[in-house]
Amino acid sequence: MKRIAVDISMFVAIILEFVSLPILAHEIIGIALFFLIILHLYYNKRYFKAITKGKYDLRRTVGLIINIGLLISLLITIISGIFSSQKSLKDLKIGNYKISHLHKPFAIISLIFLVLHLVFTHKKFLRILKKNLISK
């Protein structure tokens, strides 16, 4: 049930990130989203162990490419967000406006990869959701 709560929280946080919010709220939700992503990756660590195992057909290869694209675009979005923080992390004095222009386009690219990721994993997600809802 924890996995489902994390996934739903991530989904809500991502939607909120694309809504017009005050900058401080956007930054706080972004920081929370960063930790939710770490939890999501932790709960799905078996996926990483299985990457080098088994055979790759077209579907598995495309899924891996989508996941790598999502991971890279999210990393760039998060790093550029941290470096362009105006409110929540301003005391760290790590602002670097040279890379702040990367934040918005990579957030959009991340959203595209996220939709593709959800399309590729929706059957598994629905199976886990059904299992958790029925077993309770």
C-alpha positions in Angstrom: 0.0 0.0 0.0 3.0 2.3 0.6 4.0 2.1 -3.1 0.5 3.1 -4.2 0.5 6.1 -1.8 3.9 7.2 -3.1 2.8 6.9 -6.7 -0.4 8.7 -6.2 1.4 11.4 -4.2 3.9 11.8 -7.0 1.1 12.1 -9.5 -0.6 14.8 -7.5 2.7 16.7 -6.9 3.5 16.7 -10.6 0.1 18.0 -11.5 0.5 20.8 -8.9 3.9 21.7 -10.3 2.3 22.6 -13.6 -0.4 24.8 -12.0 0.3 28.4 -11.4 1.4 28.6 -7.8 3.5 31.0 -5.7 7.2 30.3 -6.3 7.7 29.2 -2.7 4.9 26.6 -3.0 6.3 25.4 -6.3 9.8 24.9 -4.7 8.5 23.1 -1.6 6.4 20.8 -3.8 9.4 20.2 -6.0 11.5 19.3 -3.0 8.8 16.9 -1.8 8.6 15.4 -5.3 12.3 14.8 -5.3 12.0 12.7 -2.1 8.9 10.9 -3.5 10.9 10.0 -6.6 13.7 8.5 -4.4 11.0 6.5 -2.6 9.5 5.3 -5.8 12.9 4.2 -7.1 13.6 2.4 -3.8 10.3 0.6 -3.9 11.0 -0.5 -7.5 14.7 -1.5 -6.9 14.0 -5.0 -8.3 13.6 -3.3 -11.7 17.2 -2.1 -11.6 18.5 -5.5 -10.6 16.6 -7.1 -13.5 18.0 -4.7 -16.2 20.9 -6.9 -17.1 18.9 -10.1 -16.9 16.8 -11.8 -19.5 16.3 -11.1 -23.2 15.3 -7.7 -24.6 12.5 -7.7 -27.1 11.2 -4.5 -28.7 8.8 -3.7 -25.8 11.4 -4.1 -23.1 13.9 -2.1 -25.0 11.5 0.8 -25.6 10.5 0.7 -21.9 14.1 0.9 -20.9 14.8 3.9 -23.2 11.7 5.6 -21.8 12.8 5.0 -18.2 16.4 6.3 -18.9 14.9 9.3 -20.7 12.6 10.0 -17.7 15.4 9.6 -15.2 17.8 11.9 -17.1 15.2 14.6 -17.8 14.0 14.5 -14.1 17.6 14.8 -12.9 18.2 17.9 -15.2 14.9 19.3 -14.0 15.7 18.8 -10.3 19.3 20.0 -10.6 18.3 23.1 -12.5 15.4 23.7 -10.1 17.8 23.6 -7.1 20.3 25.9 -8.8 17.6 28.4 -9.7 15.8 28.4 -6.4 14.5 31.8 -5.4 13.0 31.2 -2.0 13.3 27.9 -0.3 17.0 27.2 -0.9 18.3 30.8 -1.3 20.3 30.7 1.9 22.4 27.9 0.4 23.7 30.5 -2.1 24.0 28.0 -4.9 22.0 29.9 -7.4 23.4 29.6 -10.9 21.2 31.4 -13.5 23.3 30.0 -16.3 21.4 26.7 -16.1 18.0 28.0 -14.8 16.8 28.3 -18.4 16.9 24.4 -18.5 14.3 24.0 -15.8 11.1 24.6 -17.7 11.9 22.8 -21.0 13.2 19.7 -19.2 10.1 19.7 -16.9 8.0 19.5 -20.1 10.3 16.8 -21.5 10.0 14.9 -18.1 6.2 15.2 -18.4 6.3 13.6 -21.9 8.5 10.8 -20.7 6.2 10.4 -17.6 3.2 9.9 -19.8 5.1 7.3 -21.9 6.2 5.6 -18.7 2.7 5.4 -17.4 1.4 4.0 -20.7 4.1 1.3 -20.5 3.5 0.5 -16.9 -0.3 1.0 -16.5 -1.2 -2.7 -16.6 1.3 -3.4 -13.8 0.1 -0.4 -11.8 -3.5 -1.4 -12.1 -2.7 -5.0 -11.1 -0.9 -3.7 -8.0 -3.7 -1.2 -7.2 -6.3 -4.0 -7.5 -4.3 -6.4 -5.3 -3.9 -3.7 -2.6 -7.5 -2.6 -2.6 -8.9 -6.2 -2.7 -6.6 -7.6 0.0 -7.5 -4.9 2.5 
